[in-house]
Amino acid sequence: PYVLVTPNETRRKKLQQSKLSFAKKELNDLEQWKKEHKPGPITLVPQRLGGNESEAQVRQNQQMILMQSKYQKKHKREEYVKAKKAAEEAEILKKKAIQREKAERLEVKKRQEEMQRRKMLLEDQKFKTNELLNRLDVGLPKSDSCQIANPGPGSTAW
């Protein structure tokens, strides 16, 4: 449920009239302000403009500037393209230098690993050789512990 409040007609008309009178007063104030702040007439002392050149010379100079502007635009565009290419080339060279440095570091690392591998291989080879020699030494009788007699013609054990 809701309650409907009927508007008070006299009060409504009074409000509308006050709004209208306020708007009219504002418009009148604006018009008054515009009249008070109206700019005055401009007075300039007449003087000769354009320098010492005649109108024909000025027009000819303008025509030359217009014709040269095409070439200047083209020249600017070419300079921009050159600068852009130079920047790209510098960036490419920078990237190449970085890649070259990475490749050199990788190559040094590979060389070090190869040297370490060879060193390990040599150590292993020496170890295996010594092991083999030790096994051979154990299998043979020692020369000072076992004396071999020269068998003479007359001395035999039989």
Phi, psi and chi 1 to 4 in degrees:
 res  aa     phi    psi   chi1   chi2   chi3   chi4
   1 PRO       -  150.2   21.4  -26.8      -      -
   2 TYR  -140.9  164.8   60.9   92.4      -      -
   3 VAL  -114.8  128.8  176.0      -      -      -
   4 LEU   -99.8  121.1  180.0   64.5      -      -
   5 VAL  -101.1  122.7  177.9      -      -      -
   6 THR   -80.6  138.3   56.4      -      -      -
   7 PRO   -69.3  150.5   22.1  -27.8      -      -
   8 ASN   -87.1  109.8 -171.0  -11.8      -      -
   9 GLU   -62.0  -42.6  -78.2  -62.7  -41.1      -
  10 THR   -65.4  -41.8   56.0      -      -      -
  11 ARG   -66.6  -38.4 -168.0  171.7 -179.6 -163.7
  12 ARG   -64.1  -45.9 -175.7  168.7 -179.5 -106.7
  13 LYS   -63.0  -39.5  -74.8 -179.2 -177.3  177.7
  14 LYS   -63.3  -43.2 -168.3  175.6  179.8 -177.9
  15 LEU   -62.8  -44.9  -91.7  172.9      -      -
  16 GLN   -63.6  -41.3  -77.9 -178.3  -20.5      -
  17 GLN   -65.2  -39.8  -75.2  176.7   -3.5      -
  18 SER   -67.0  -36.7   67.6      -      -      -
  19 LYS   -65.2  -44.7  -75.5 -178.6 -175.7  177.5
  20 LEU   -63.2  -44.3  -73.4  174.3      -      -
  21 SER   -65.3  -36.8   65.5      -      -      -
  22 PHE   -65.8  -42.4 -173.8   72.0      -      -
  23 ALA   -63.8  -42.7      -      -      -      -
  24 LYS   -62.7  -41.3  -74.3  179.8 -175.2  176.8
  25 LYS   -62.3  -42.8 -177.5  179.2  174.9 -100.2
  26 GLU   -61.9  -43.5  -72.6  -71.6  -41.0      -
  27 LEU   -62.8  -43.5  -78.0  174.4      -      -
  28 ASN   -62.1  -41.7  -70.9  -22.5      -      -
  29 ASP   -62.8  -40.4  -72.9  -14.0      -      -
  30 LEU   -63.0  -45.9  178.9   64.6      -      -
  31 GLU   -60.7  -42.6  -69.2  -63.5  -37.0      -
  32 GLN   -61.9  -43.3 -174.5   67.9   27.5      -
  33 TRP   -64.1  -40.8 -175.7   86.2      -      -
  34 LYS   -61.0  -41.7  -78.7 -176.3 -177.8  177.3
  35 LYS   -65.5  -39.8  -74.4  178.5 -174.4  174.9
  36 GLU   -69.8  -35.5  -71.9  175.0    2.8      -
  37 HIS  -102.1   24.0  -68.0   86.3      -      -
  38 LYS   -70.3  130.3 -175.5  177.1 -179.9 -179.6
  39 PRO   -67.1  144.6   21.4  -27.5      -      -
  40 GLY   -82.7  177.1      -      -      -      -
  41 PRO   -69.1  146.7   23.8  -30.4      -      -
  42 ILE   -93.0  129.2  -61.5  174.0      -      -
  43 THR  -121.7  115.9   54.7      -      -      -
  44 LEU  -117.3  143.5  -72.0  175.6      -      -
  45 VAL   -76.0  127.6  178.1      -      -      -
  46 PRO   -63.2  135.8   -4.1    9.2      -      -
  47 GLN  -144.0  157.6   56.9 -175.2   -8.7      -
  48 ARG   -83.6  129.1 -177.8 -179.5  170.0  102.0
  49 LEU  -110.4  160.4  -60.1  174.3      -      -
  50 GLY   100.5   -3.9      -      -      -      -
  51 GLY    76.3 -148.8      -      -      -      -
  52 ASN   -97.0   -1.6  -62.7  -31.8      -      -
  53 GLU   -88.1  150.4  -64.6  179.9   -2.3      -
  54 SER   -81.0  169.2   67.2      -      -      -
  55 GLU   -63.6  -37.9 -174.5  179.5  -15.2      -
  56 ALA   -64.6  -41.3      -      -      -      -
  57 GLN   -65.7  -41.5  -73.6  176.3  -33.7      -
  58 VAL   -62.2  -44.4  169.7      -      -      -
  59 ARG   -63.2  -39.5  -69.6 -168.8 -173.8  -83.9
  60 GLN   -64.5  -42.6 -172.4  176.7    6.5      -
  61 ASN   -62.1  -41.9  -72.7  -17.7      -      -
  62 GLN   -61.4  -41.1  -73.8  176.7  -18.4      -
  63 GLN   -62.9  -42.0 -173.2   67.3   27.4      -
  64 MET   -64.1  -43.1  -71.1  -66.3  -70.4      -
  65 ILE   -62.2  -41.5  -69.9  170.0      -      -
  66 LEU   -62.2  -43.1 -178.9   66.6      -      -
  67 MET   -66.9  -38.1  -71.2  171.6   61.3      -
  68 GLN   -75.2  -21.6  -70.9  175.4   -5.9      -
  69 SER   -62.4  -33.9   69.7      -      -      -
  70 LYS   -58.7  -49.3  -80.1 -174.1 -162.0  175.4
  71 TYR   -67.4  -35.9  -61.5  112.1      -      -
  72 GLN   -65.3  -41.2  -72.1  174.5  -10.1      -
  73 LYS   -62.3  -43.4  -75.5  179.6 -175.0  177.3
  74 LYS   -63.4  -42.1 -173.8  175.9 -179.9 -178.5
  75 HIS   -64.3  -42.5 -176.5   67.7      -      -
  76 LYS   -61.5  -43.8  -92.0 -172.9 -178.7  178.3
  77 ARG   -61.3  -44.0 -163.4  174.7  -54.7  122.3
  78 GLU   -63.4  -41.3  -73.1  174.2   -3.9      -
  79 GLU   -63.2  -39.9  -75.2 -178.9    2.6      -
  80 TYR   -62.9  -44.6  173.2   74.1      -      -
  81 VAL   -63.7  -42.2  168.2      -      -      -
  82 LYS   -61.6  -45.5  -79.8 -177.3 -174.8  177.8
  83 ALA   -62.8  -40.4      -      -      -      -
  84 LYS   -64.7  -43.7 -169.4  174.6  179.3 -178.1
  85 LYS   -63.9  -41.2  -79.1 -175.1 -180.0  179.6
  86 ALA   -62.6  -41.0      -      -      -      -
  87 ALA   -64.5  -43.6      -      -      -      -
  88 GLU   -63.4  -42.1  -72.6  175.1   -3.3      -
  89 GLU   -64.9  -40.7 -170.6  172.3  -33.6      -
  90 ALA   -62.1  -40.5      -      -      -      -
  91 GLU   -65.5  -41.6 -169.4  172.5  -28.0      -
  92 ILE   -63.3  -43.4  -70.9  170.3      -      -
  93 LEU   -62.8  -38.6  -71.4  174.7      -      -
  94 LYS   -62.9  -44.9 -175.4  178.6  175.5 -176.9
  95 LYS   -63.6  -39.9  -73.3 -179.3 -179.6  178.7
  96 LYS   -63.1  -41.5  -78.7 -176.7  179.0  179.3
  97 ALA   -62.5  -40.8      -      -      -      -
  98 ILE   -63.4  -44.9  -70.4  169.9      -      -
  99 GLN   -65.1  -39.5  -68.9  -61.5  -34.0      -
 100 ARG   -62.2  -42.6 -168.8  176.1  -57.4  118.6
 101 GLU   -63.2  -41.7 -169.8  175.8  -50.6      -
 102 LYS   -62.1  -43.4  -76.0 -178.4 -178.2  177.5
 103 ALA   -63.4  -40.8      -      -      -      -
 104 GLU   -64.3  -43.0  -72.5  172.4   -1.4      -
 105 ARG   -61.3  -41.2  -86.1 -167.2 -108.3  134.6
 106 LEU   -64.5  -40.5 -176.7   64.5      -      -
 107 GLU   -65.2  -41.9 -169.9  174.8  -35.3      -
 108 VAL   -62.3  -42.2  166.7      -      -      -
 109 LYS   -62.8  -43.2 -173.0  176.6  177.7 -177.7
 110 LYS   -63.0  -41.5  -78.8 -176.5  179.3  178.8
 111 ARG   -62.0  -43.1  -89.2 -167.2 -114.1  131.3
 112 GLN   -63.6  -41.9  -72.7  175.9  -11.0      -
 113 GLU   -63.6  -39.5  -72.9  176.3   -5.5      -
 114 GLU   -65.1  -43.0 -179.2   66.3   23.1      -
 115 MET   -63.3  -42.2  -68.9  -65.6  -73.0      -
 116 GLN   -64.3  -40.6 -170.0  173.5    2.2      -
 117 ARG   -63.1  -43.4 -169.9 -177.3   66.3   78.4
 118 ARG   -64.2  -41.8  -76.4 -175.8 -176.0  176.2
 119 LYS   -61.1  -45.0 -173.0  177.0  176.3 -175.8
 120 MET   -62.6  -39.8  -67.4  -70.0  -75.7      -
 121 LEU   -63.0  -44.5 -178.1   67.8      -      -
 122 LEU   -63.6  -42.4  -77.1  173.4      -      -
 123 GLU   -61.7  -44.2  -73.7  178.2   10.8      -
 124 ASP   -63.8  -40.4 -169.6   46.0      -      -
 125 GLN   -65.0  -42.5 -168.7  175.4   15.3      -
 126 LYS   -62.7  -42.2  -76.4 -179.4 -175.9  176.2
 127 PHE   -61.5  -46.0  178.8   74.3      -      -
 128 LYS   -65.1  -40.4  -68.8  -72.2 -175.0 -179.1
 129 THR   -63.2  -46.7  -56.1      -      -      -
 130 ASN   -61.1  -39.7  -74.9  -23.6      -      -
 131 GLU   -62.8  -44.0 -168.9  176.4  -77.2      -
 132 LEU   -62.7  -44.7  178.6   66.9      -      -
 133 LEU   -63.8  -40.0  -71.6  174.9      -      -
 134 ASN   -63.1  -40.8  -74.5  -20.6      -      -
 135 ARG   -64.6  -40.3  -98.2 -167.1  -79.4  146.3
 136 LEU   -66.5  -39.7  -71.4  175.9      -      -
 137 ASP   -64.2  -36.8  -76.5  -15.9      -      -
 138 VAL   -69.5  -36.8  169.0      -      -      -
 139 GLY   -71.7  -28.7      -      -      -      -
 140 LEU   -93.8  145.8  -71.5  177.2      -      -
 141 PRO   -73.1  149.3   21.8  -28.4      -      -
 142 LYS   -75.3  147.7  -66.4 -173.0  177.1  176.6
 143 SER   -70.9  -32.2   60.3      -      -      -
 144 ASP   -85.1  -18.8   51.4  -19.2      -      -
 145 SER   -86.2  -30.3   65.8      -      -      -
 146 CYS  -120.2  116.5  178.6      -      -      -
 147 GLN  -100.9  131.5  -64.6  178.5   -7.1      -
 148 ILE   -96.9  122.6  -60.4  174.3      -      -
 149 ALA   -85.6  144.6      -      -      -      -
 150 ASN   -75.8  117.3  -75.9  -22.7      -      -
 151 PRO   -72.1  117.4   18.9  -22.5      -      -
 152 GLY   -86.7  169.0      -      -      -      -
 153 PRO   -71.2  -26.0   12.6  -16.7      -      -
 154 GLY  -104.3  -12.5      -      -      -      -
 155 SER  -108.1  111.4   65.9      -      -      -
 156 THR  -132.8  154.7   57.5      -      -      -
 157 ALA   -78.4   -9.3      -      -      -      -
 158 TRP   -88.8      -  -61.6   93.6      -      -
